[in-house]
Amino acid sequence: MENKSKALEYLNIPRSTFYYVSKKDEKDLELKKRIEEVLQANPSYGHRRISIELKINRKRIKRVMKKFDIRSRRNRKKPVKQWVNDGNAASPNLIKDIVPLCKNHIWVTDFTYIKWHSKFVYLATVIDLYTREVVGLSIKTNHSALLTSEALLNALASNPHPEIIHSDQGSEYKAKLFRKILGEHGILQSMSKKGSPWQNGFQESFYGNFKVDIGNVNRFETLGELAAELYRSIFYYNNQRIHLSLGMAPRKFAEKNTVEYNINQEILVV
């Protein structure tokens, strides 16, 4: 201590300046800790969602994340889908020029694969385009019309049927079983143009973030454990994960916006 004091005196540096700790640095360190806590629970959150979660200006969040090199976990790899021409005619894209008016107006659906211990597990989901809530799902070890049809039936079991359901041109969505269910419920089928996954970008974006939130699936030893995590993650997405276009979780948005769609072209307030 004595040598340090002599050195400061020799260099003409006040002790108060040498031992000064910036209050801004202290505040940034405190915010850093809070950001890391949010990311621990929500690993795919970027600075905008963290800003909403902490109710702090997003520019400040972005600055602190850059300062401490804090990064959210991102999965930029997108699965490559094999387009299969099964000889059935594709449905036209009915949603390219319209926006959902309310809950149960337009649903979108798709499925993805999850590589687990050198095997593939397939997850199909149905999302309400207005509330962005996952309303139906199915998990299987193969992809077929049964996978996509089960997800649709799961959604119809607890929700009024929509006017339109949109998907890609996969054979699973042109199958007789899937189209039979649509016909029985009077649902119009809409499809993206072949080779244009961005026309169903809502589902593409959902799966990209969903896989990030799940993390390394090989930590699960049994298929049952993996399935339980998929259900838990969808519950988290519906009830807790902030959706940027909504500013809140889908279920909370649905509760605040209780308008539903009537197939007779009437808007009903529930």
C-alpha positions as CSV (number, residue, x, y, z in Angstrom):
1,M,0.0,0.0,0.0
2,E,2.9,2.3,0.9
3,N,4.6,1.7,-2.4
4,K,1.3,2.3,-4.3
5,S,0.8,5.6,-2.5
6,K,4.4,6.7,-3.4
7,A,3.8,5.7,-7.0
8,L,0.6,7.7,-7.2
9,E,2.3,10.7,-5.5
10,Y,5.3,10.4,-8.0
11,L,2.9,10.3,-11.0
12,N,0.8,13.1,-9.5
13,I,-2.4,11.0,-9.6
14,P,-5.0,11.7,-6.9
15,R,-5.9,8.6,-4.9
16,S,-9.6,9.4,-5.4
17,T,-9.1,9.2,-9.2
18,F,-7.2,5.9,-9.0
19,Y,-9.8,4.2,-6.9
20,Y,-12.8,5.7,-8.7
21,V,-15.3,3.3,-10.0
22,S,-17.7,4.6,-12.6
23,K,-21.3,4.6,-11.5
24,K,-22.2,3.8,-15.2
25,D,-20.0,0.7,-15.1
26,E,-21.7,-0.4,-11.9
27,K,-25.2,0.1,-13.4
28,D,-24.0,-1.8,-16.6
29,L,-22.7,-4.7,-14.5
30,E,-26.1,-4.9,-12.7
31,L,-28.0,-4.8,-16.0
32,K,-25.6,-7.4,-17.4
33,K,-26.6,-9.8,-14.6
34,R,-30.3,-9.2,-15.3
35,I,-29.8,-9.8,-19.0
36,E,-28.0,-13.0,-18.4
37,E,-30.9,-14.2,-16.0
38,V,-33.4,-13.5,-18.8
39,L,-31.3,-15.4,-21.4
40,Q,-30.9,-18.3,-19.0
41,A,-34.7,-18.7,-19.0
42,N,-35.2,-17.6,-22.6
43,P,-32.0,-18.5,-24.6
44,S,-33.3,-17.3,-28.0
45,Y,-34.3,-13.8,-26.9
46,G,-32.6,-11.0,-28.7
47,H,-32.2,-7.4,-27.4
48,R,-35.8,-6.4,-28.3
49,R,-37.5,-9.2,-26.3
50,I,-35.1,-8.6,-23.4
51,S,-36.1,-5.0,-23.5
52,I,-39.7,-5.9,-23.3
53,E,-39.1,-8.4,-20.5
54,L,-37.0,-6.0,-18.4
55,K,-39.0,-2.8,-19.4
56,I,-35.7,-1.1,-20.2
57,N,-34.9,1.0,-23.3
58,R,-33.7,-1.4,-26.0
59,K,-30.8,0.8,-27.0
60,R,-29.4,0.5,-23.5
61,I,-29.9,-3.3,-23.6
62,K,-28.2,-3.5,-27.0
63,R,-25.3,-1.3,-25.7
64,V,-24.7,-3.4,-22.6
65,M,-24.9,-6.7,-24.6
66,K,-22.3,-5.4,-27.0
67,K,-20.1,-4.1,-24.2
68,F,-20.0,-7.5,-22.4
69,D,-20.3,-9.6,-25.6
70,I,-23.5,-11.1,-24.5
71,R,-25.2,-13.1,-27.3
72,S,-28.5,-15.0,-27.5
73,R,-28.3,-18.6,-28.7
74,R,-29.3,-18.7,-32.3
75,N,-29.8,-21.6,-34.7
76,R,-29.4,-20.4,-38.2
77,K,-29.5,-23.8,-39.8
78,K,-32.8,-24.5,-41.6
79,P,-34.0,-28.0,-42.5
80,V,-34.1,-28.7,-46.2
81,K,-37.4,-30.1,-47.3
82,Q,-37.8,-32.6,-50.1
83,W,-40.8,-31.6,-52.3
84,V,-42.7,-34.6,-53.4
85,N,-45.1,-34.5,-56.4
86,D,-47.7,-37.0,-55.5
87,G,-49.9,-36.2,-58.5
88,N,-52.5,-34.3,-56.5
89,A,-53.3,-30.7,-57.5
90,A,-52.0,-28.0,-55.1
91,S,-54.4,-25.5,-53.6
92,P,-54.0,-21.8,-54.4
93,N,-52.4,-19.3,-51.9
94,L,-55.5,-17.7,-50.4
95,I,-53.7,-15.6,-47.7
96,K,-51.1,-13.7,-49.7
97,D,-53.2,-10.6,-49.9
98,I,-55.2,-10.7,-46.7
99,V,-54.4,-10.4,-43.0
100,P,-56.2,-12.3,-40.2
101,L,-59.1,-10.3,-38.8
102,C,-59.4,-12.2,-35.5
103,K,-58.9,-15.5,-33.7
104,N,-59.8,-18.6,-35.7
105,H,-59.9,-16.8,-39.0
106,I,-56.6,-18.2,-40.5
107,W,-54.5,-21.1,-39.3
108,V,-51.1,-22.0,-40.6
109,T,-49.5,-25.4,-40.3
110,D,-46.2,-27.2,-41.0
111,F,-44.0,-29.9,-39.6
112,T,-40.3,-30.2,-38.8
113,Y,-37.8,-32.9,-38.0
114,I,-35.7,-33.2,-34.8
115,K,-32.6,-35.3,-34.9
116,W,-32.4,-37.3,-31.7
117,H,-29.7,-40.0,-31.1
118,S,-29.3,-40.6,-34.9
119,K,-33.0,-40.9,-35.3
120,F,-35.6,-38.5,-36.5
121,V,-38.7,-37.3,-34.5
122,Y,-41.3,-35.2,-36.4
123,L,-43.3,-32.4,-34.9
124,A,-46.4,-30.9,-36.7
125,T,-48.0,-27.8,-35.4
126,V,-51.0,-25.6,-36.2
127,I,-50.8,-21.9,-35.4
128,D,-53.5,-19.3,-35.2
129,L,-52.2,-16.5,-37.4
130,Y,-54.0,-13.8,-35.4
131,T,-52.9,-14.8,-31.9
132,R,-49.7,-16.7,-33.0
133,E,-50.8,-19.4,-30.5
134,V,-50.0,-23.1,-31.2
135,V,-53.5,-24.5,-31.1
136,G,-52.7,-28.1,-32.2
137,L,-49.7,-30.4,-32.5
138,S,-48.6,-34.0,-33.2
139,I,-45.4,-35.9,-32.5
140,K,-44.4,-39.0,-34.4
141,T,-41.3,-40.9,-35.5
142,N,-42.4,-40.7,-39.2
143,H,-43.9,-38.0,-41.4
144,S,-47.2,-38.9,-43.1
145,A,-50.7,-37.7,-43.5
146,L,-51.4,-39.1,-40.1
147,L,-48.9,-36.7,-38.5
148,T,-50.4,-33.6,-40.1
149,S,-54.0,-34.8,-39.8
150,E,-53.6,-35.5,-36.1
151,A,-52.2,-32.0,-35.5
152,L,-55.2,-30.6,-37.3
153,L,-57.7,-32.8,-35.3
154,N,-56.0,-31.8,-32.1
155,A,-56.6,-28.1,-32.9
156,L,-60.2,-28.7,-33.9
157,A,-60.9,-30.6,-30.7
158,S,-60.5,-27.4,-28.6
159,N,-61.2,-24.6,-31.0
160,P,-63.9,-23.5,-33.5
161,H,-62.7,-24.3,-37.0
162,P,-61.1,-21.5,-39.1
163,E,-62.1,-20.2,-42.5
164,I,-58.7,-21.0,-44.0
165,I,-55.8,-23.2,-43.2
166,H,-52.5,-22.6,-45.0
167,S,-49.5,-24.9,-45.5
168,D,-46.8,-25.7,-48.0
169,Q,-47.4,-28.2,-50.9
170,G,-46.1,-31.2,-49.1
171,S,-47.8,-34.5,-49.9
172,E,-48.9,-34.8,-46.3
173,Y,-51.2,-31.8,-46.9
174,K,-52.5,-33.0,-50.3
175,A,-53.4,-36.4,-48.9
176,K,-56.9,-37.6,-49.0
177,L,-57.1,-38.0,-45.2
178,F,-56.1,-34.3,-44.5
179,R,-58.4,-33.0,-47.2
180,K,-61.3,-35.1,-46.0
181,I,-61.0,-33.5,-42.6
182,L,-61.0,-30.0,-44.2
183,G,-64.1,-30.9,-46.3
184,E,-66.0,-32.2,-43.3
185,H,-65.4,-29.0,-41.4
186,G,-65.9,-26.6,-44.3
187,I,-62.3,-25.3,-44.1
188,L,-60.7,-23.7,-47.2
189,Q,-57.2,-25.0,-48.1
190,S,-54.4,-22.6,-49.0
191,M,-50.9,-23.5,-50.0
192,S,-47.6,-21.7,-50.6
193,K,-46.2,-21.6,-54.1
194,K,-43.9,-24.6,-54.7
195,G,-40.4,-24.0,-53.5
196,S,-41.4,-20.7,-51.7
197,P,-41.1,-21.5,-47.9
198,W,-41.2,-17.7,-47.1
199,Q,-44.9,-17.8,-48.0
200,N,-45.4,-19.8,-44.8
201,G,-42.7,-17.8,-43.0
202,F,-44.8,-17.7,-39.8
203,Q,-44.2,-21.4,-39.2
204,E,-40.6,-21.3,-40.5
205,S,-39.8,-18.6,-37.9
206,F,-41.6,-20.5,-35.2
207,Y,-39.5,-23.6,-35.7
208,G,-36.3,-21.7,-35.9
209,N,-36.7,-20.2,-32.5
210,F,-38.4,-23.3,-31.0
211,K,-35.4,-25.4,-31.7
212,V,-33.1,-22.9,-30.1
213,D,-35.2,-22.9,-26.9
214,I,-35.2,-26.7,-26.7
215,G,-31.4,-26.8,-27.0
216,N,-29.5,-30.1,-27.3
217,V,-32.2,-32.8,-27.5
218,N,-29.7,-35.7,-27.1
219,R,-29.7,-35.0,-23.3
220,F,-33.0,-36.9,-23.3
221,E,-32.5,-40.7,-23.0
222,T,-36.0,-41.7,-23.9
223,L,-38.6,-40.7,-26.5
224,G,-41.0,-40.0,-23.7
225,E,-38.6,-37.5,-22.1
226,L,-38.2,-35.7,-25.5
227,A,-41.9,-35.6,-26.1
228,A,-42.5,-34.2,-22.6
229,E,-40.0,-31.4,-23.4
230,L,-41.6,-30.6,-26.7
231,Y,-45.0,-30.2,-24.9
232,R,-43.3,-28.1,-22.2
233,S,-41.6,-25.9,-24.7
234,I,-44.9,-25.3,-26.6
235,F,-46.6,-24.4,-23.3
236,Y,-43.7,-22.0,-22.6
237,Y,-44.1,-20.5,-26.1
238,N,-47.9,-20.0,-25.7
239,N,-47.9,-18.7,-22.2
240,Q,-44.6,-17.0,-21.4
241,R,-42.4,-16.3,-24.4
242,I,-42.7,-12.8,-25.7
243,H,-43.7,-12.6,-29.3
244,L,-42.3,-9.5,-30.9
245,S,-45.2,-8.7,-33.2
246,L,-47.6,-9.0,-30.2
247,G,-45.4,-7.5,-27.4
248,M,-46.5,-10.4,-25.1
249,A,-47.0,-14.1,-25.1
250,P,-49.6,-15.5,-27.5
251,R,-52.0,-16.7,-24.8
252,K,-52.0,-13.4,-23.1
253,F,-52.7,-11.6,-26.4
254,A,-55.6,-14.1,-27.1
255,E,-57.1,-13.4,-23.7
256,K,-57.0,-9.6,-24.3
257,N,-58.4,-9.9,-27.8
258,T,-61.3,-12.3,-27.5
259,V,-62.8,-11.6,-30.9
260,E,-63.4,-14.8,-32.9
261,Y,-64.3,-15.5,-36.5
262,N,-67.7,-16.9,-37.5
263,I,-67.8,-19.0,-40.7
264,N,-70.9,-17.0,-41.8
265,Q,-68.6,-13.9,-42.2
266,E,-69.7,-12.4,-39.0
267,I,-67.3,-11.0,-36.3
268,L,-68.4,-12.1,-32.9
269,V,-67.2,-10.7,-29.5
270,V,-67.0,-13.6,-27.0
